[in-house]
Amino acid sequence: MTEIDPDRIDPDRWLSERETAALLGVGVDTVRRYRRAGTGPAWSRLGVRLVRYRRADVIAWARAQGAHHQGAA
């Protein structure tokens, strides 16, 4: 199986909540909880109800979380 390099995929692509959850390996409810708490990746509201996450922001946030937890050990 070929491993996908997240840096080679369009970093400016907008992701849905479901795609963001899949990328992070968590449930959609967890992504929503992060957003409400202000602790998750940066997001934008497009229109009245459409919430989207920029792929590069999600990856940067996830890497920062990993670095934060590694540093705490």
C-alpha positions in Angstrom: 0.0 0.0 0.0 1.3 3.5 -0.9 1.4 6.0 1.9 -0.2 9.4 1.1 2.0 12.4 1.9 -0.4 15.0 3.3 1.9 17.8 2.1 1.4 16.8 -1.5 -2.4 17.2 -1.5 -3.8 20.6 -2.2 -3.4 22.4 1.1 -6.0 25.1 0.3 -8.8 22.5 -0.4 -11.8 23.1 1.8 -12.9 20.1 3.9 -16.4 19.3 5.2 -16.8 18.3 8.9 -16.9 14.7 7.9 -13.7 14.9 5.8 -12.0 16.8 8.7 -13.1 14.1 11.1 -11.7 11.4 8.8 -8.4 13.2 8.4 -8.1 13.5 12.2 -9.3 10.0 12.9 -12.1 11.2 15.2 -15.9 11.4 14.9 -17.8 14.4 13.5 -19.2 15.1 17.0 -15.7 15.5 18.3 -14.8 18.0 15.5 -18.0 19.9 16.4 -17.1 19.8 20.1 -13.6 21.2 19.3 -15.1 24.0 17.2 -17.6 25.0 20.0 -14.9 24.9 22.6 -12.5 27.0 20.4 -9.8 24.3 20.7 -9.9 22.7 17.2 -8.5 23.7 13.9 -9.4 27.1 12.3 -12.7 27.0 10.4 -14.8 29.2 8.3 -18.5 29.5 7.8 -19.5 29.7 4.1 -23.0 31.1 3.9 -25.4 30.7 6.7 -24.9 27.0 7.7 -21.9 25.6 5.8 -18.8 25.0 8.0 -15.5 24.2 6.3 -11.9 23.6 7.3 -8.9 24.4 5.2 -6.8 21.2 4.8 -3.6 23.0 5.7 -5.1 24.4 8.9 -6.3 20.9 10.0 -2.9 19.4 9.3 -1.0 22.2 11.1 -3.4 21.9 14.1 -3.0 18.2 14.3 0.8 18.5 14.1 0.8 21.1 16.9 -1.3 18.8 19.1 1.2 16.0 18.6 4.2 18.3 19.4 2.3 19.6 22.5 1.7 16.1 23.8 5.2 14.9 23.0 6.7 17.8 24.8 4.5 17.1 27.9 5.9 13.6 28.4 
